[in-house]
Amino acid sequence: MLGEIARVYLRHSTIRKDGKTHTYWRLVRSVRRGRRVVQETVAHLGELDAEGRARARSLALRVTGGTEQQELFEQRAHGDEKVAVQLDRIRVERLRRFGDVWLGWTLWRALGLDAFCEAHMAEGREQVPWSTMAAILVIARLCEPSSELHIAEDWYRRTALEDLLGVAVERVNDDRLYRALDQLLVHKRALQVHLVKRLGELFALDYDLLLYDVTSTYFEGQAKGNALAQRGHSRDHRADCKQVCIGWWSRARAVRWAMGCSRAIAPMSRLWKRSWRRWRRAMGERSACG
């Protein structure tokens, strides 16, 4: 948009309700409309206290690895800038997507995936490093999930990755992308460990992993010998048959399972989550007691 000023920052409004003061934040940008500069709301962020703003600022610095962007929180005083242009001499050439791929490239580096791939994917006689091809695959999956053929023949040439990564369009083909997947697959376990570690470093997380799943099976006969077998919603499209639902959940050091009717699906899931929270509290109390 011509005349738009590239400044984005936070603004807040204060509202008193039921004797309490609420501060609501919104992300705005300054836009020139004629002779006036107006604030246009980009997104409503809701209530955001000082601690929340500090955490957001700290996280942004860790992710981008750059200096703090003061304009994000306070609008700097600036003069009435004017630029004269001749509209009949303006044209757009080779329009390419930049914002989403730049964000993907920033997140790739914030997660340390560039260093991981360079350390684990050995260099050979390839013209493009495998670590760079892996970055293209991951960024494409984030921005526009599609096949490797589509990435090579259409998506990559429409983005600014050629400038960001320094890889010419003609060097990105489906064969090279498939071979990059093969190179990355052998490091799957190490990659998972790296991501868990980096996630904890970025967000200071203390967490445990809980996996659970629910499946069902049905009976062709009357199933009179199985008291749990009942009729109900059937994901197998066999509402005419009795069925049971089987649930399974696991942590790093424990596995449990349960069986019940179709109406027990949601209660079982809630039961597993409650059991997991009780286990976490018990582990915390045990650690506190030594």
N, C-alpha and C positions, 0 to 999 in steps of 0.2 A: 504494500500500500504506500503510495507516495505521500510524503509529508508526515509519516509516522515517526515518533521519536522513540528510539530503542532504549527506554528506561523502564525497568520493572522493579517494584518495591512493595513493601507491606504498609498498609494503612489500617488503623483500628478505630472502632467506634465504641463508646461506652453507654450502656443502658442500665438503668436501675429498675429492678423488678422484685417485688415482694421483700423490700428492704435490703436487697443484695445488689451489688454492682457487678455487672458482667461486661467483659471486654471481648469484643468479637473482631477477628482479624480477617482481612481480605487481601488478595494479591491483585495489584492494579498496575496499569501501565499508562503513561502519558501519551495522548494522541492529539495531534494538531488537527483542528477542524476549522478551516477558514483562518481567521485571525486569532482564534482562541485555542488554548491548550486545555484539554479536559482529561479527567481521570476515568479510565474505562476498566471495570472490574473483570479480571481474568478468572479468578476462582475465589470462592468463599471458604475460608479455613476454619471458621468457628472460633471457639475460645482457645486461646494459646497463651499460657502464662509465661513468665520470664524464664522459668526453668525449661519449659518446652522450647522456647526460642533459642536458649543456649544450647540445648541438645541438638536442635536442628542445625544450628550454625556449626557446631563441632562436628557433626556427622558430615555436613557438606564439605568441610575442610578435609576430613579424612578421605572422603570419596574422590574429590577432585584433586587433592594434593596441592591446591593453590592457595592464594592469599584470600582474606576475607573480602567479600563484595559489599562494601558499605552501602551502595545504592539500594541494596535489597531491602534494607530496613528504614532508611531515611532518604528522602528526596533531597538531592543537592540543589542549592540555588544556582540557577543558570540564566543567562540572558535570553533575550528573544532572538534565537538564531533563525536566520533566513538564508535560503539557498535558492538562487534563480536557476531554473532548468527550462530547456526548450522541449516541450512534450513531443513535438513531431520528430525529434531526433533520438528519442529513446526507444530501444528495442531490447528484447530478452533473447539471449542465445544460450543454448545448451543448458536448459534449466535442470537442476539436479537436486535430489533430496539431501539435506544436510543435518537437520536437527535430530532426527531419530538415530541416525547412524553415529553421529557425534556422541550422543548420550550412551549408545551401546559401546562405543570405543572407550569412553570414560569409565564405564562400569567394568569393562574387561580389565583395564589397568588397575582400577580400585580393588578388584578381587585378586590381583596379583597373578592373573592367568597368563599375562605376557611373559613374566619371569618364569612361571611354572613350565610353560610350553618350551621356552628357549632352553631350560635346563634338562627337560626330559625327552624332547623330540630332537634326536641327534641330526646334525647337519650332514648332508651328503653332496651330491652333484646337482641337486634340484635348483632351478632358477629362482624359485620363490620359496623362502623358508616355510617349513611346515607350520611353525608357530603363527605365521601371518595367515596362512590358509585356514588354520583352525579359528582364528579371530573372525575371518570372513564368514565362516559357517555359523558361528555362534551369533554374531550380530545379525545375520540374515534370519536366523531362527527367532530372534527377539523382535525384529522389525516387521518381517513379512514371511511367516513360515511357508515354505514351498519346497519343491524338489531341487536337487542339485542342478538339474538341467535348466530349470527356470532361473536359478541364481546366476548361472553362467551366461545364459542367452538374453536375459531381460533385466533382472533386478539390479545386478551389480552396476551395469552401465547407467542406470538411472539415479545412482547415489553418488555422494562425494567421497566415497571410500578410496577412489583412485588417488585423490589428493591427500587424504589422511594417512593412507598406508603406503603410498608410493608404488602401487601395483597396477600396471597398465591393464586395460580392459581385455586385450587379446591374450593376456597370460592367465586369465581366470576361465577355466573350462571345466566341464563336468568330470572328465577323467582325473584332473588334478584334485578336484574337490573330493571325489570318492577315495582317492589314495590318501588324502589328508585324514579322512575318517578312519581308515585302516591304521594309520600311524598313531592316531589318538586313542584308539580302542585298547591297545595294550597297556595304557597307563590309566585305565578307568579307576582302579582301586586307589591309586595314589592321588588322582584328581579329586575323588570323593573326600578323602582325608584332608586334602588341602582346602577344599571349599568349606568344610565344617570348621576347620581351624580359623580360616579367614573371616567367616561369618561371626564367630565369637569375638574376634578382635575388633571388627568394625562396630558391632552393636553391643558389645560387652554382655553377651548372653550367657546365662547359666541354665542349661536345658537338658532334658532327656528325650530320647526318641521313642515314640509310641506308634506302633503300626497295628491297624486292625482292619478286618474285612468280614463281610457277611455274604454267605451264599445260600443256596436252597437246593433241595432235591425233592422229587415227588414220587408217589407210589401209584402203580397201575391198578393195584387191587384195592381191597377195603382197608388194609392196614389196621385191622382190629387189634393186633398185638402191640401196636405202638401208640401209647397214650398221647404222645406229643404231636402226632400227625393230625392236622386239621386243614380244613379248606379256608382259603382266603386269597388275597392278592397274589397272583403267580407271575413271577418274572419270566418263567418258562412258557407262559401262555397256555397253561394247563389248569384252568380254574376248575375243571371237572374232576381233578385228582387231589387227594390229600397230600400235604407236603410238610416238611420240617425245614427250619432255617438253622444253619450252622454258623456260629460266630467264632472268630479266632483273633487273639491279640497277643502282641509280644513286645517285650523290651529287650535290652541287651542281655539280660540274665534270667528272663522268665518268659514262659509261654503258657497261655490259658485258652480254653475254648469252652463254648456253651452251645446248647441246642434248645430250640423252642419253636413255637408256631410263628406265623408271619407277623402277628401283632406284637411279637417280642423283639422285632428288629430295632426300633428306636430305643425302647427301654434297655436293651443289652448294650447299645452304644453308650448310653448315658451311664450305665453301671460301670463299664470299663473305664470311662473317663473319671468317674468318682473314685474308683479303686486306685487309679494312677495318681490322683491328687493326694489321696490318703497315704500312699507309699512315699511320695515326695516329702510330705510333712513328717512322716516317721523317720525318713533318712536324715532330715534336717535336725529333728530332736535328738536322734542317736549321735549325730556329729557334735551337737552342742554338749551332750553329756560325756563326750569322750569315749 
